[in-house]
């Protein structure tokens, strides 16, 4: 390899490494379903066997609307309520001391009652850059269970894609890979490239509670929130010297050429 080729190769290699580091530092989520900055007034059922519903609209919600249903189990000893609210960028699902029920968050672009004609067609993979759902949990009491459905249309009836229940007992980002989902009902069902509805179920009981501040799709290791600034040398500071060296090589070669003809 000639001296000039080596001078060119080294900065290009540095540039490639810097670009890779810069890409790795970018936010990892592909589709933001809900960041919960749109408030949702507190909603609760009465006790065992009852339900309550409400909706909230906002630009930070996929489809522009979040529909919520809370409902308690019909056991005789379920005397406490199931509750949901969203404020200050966080949503909380909880149950009273003697409560047992589910909170259902529906994203289908239409309001209650359930409608079979959702206007949405969501590419949850964002052209292949996402392969899982991500839920950012900021507070937890007890062991809370969640399950996610992906529907072919609005409503509650199959066919839909569903993963098994996921138990959460700590804070952090929790992932549900698309590969964990199975078709419920008769094919053809929905696809992650063209979904009409996403539904998040949260099961709580006996004073359990969970707060989340974002729900999105992404890739492994990502969160729904923007990436924090890097400590130490940033990707940009690594990138600039590489660019400078790359620009320097043609100028040096040109200078030698001009000098030789003088």
Secondary structure, DSSP 4 states (H G I P E B T S, - for coil): --HHHHHHHHHHHHHHHHHHHHHHTS--EEEEEE-S-S-EEEEE--STT-EEEEEEE-TTBGGGEEEEEEEE---TT--S-EEEEEETTEEEEEE-TT-EEEEEEEESSS-SS--S-----B-TTTTTT--EEEEEEEEEES-EEEEEEEESSSSSPSPEEEPPPEEE-SSEEEEEEGGG-EEESSSS--BTTBBSEEEEEEEEETT-EEEEEEEEEE-TT--SSPPPPPSSS-HHHHHHHHHHHHHHHHHHHHHHHHHHT-
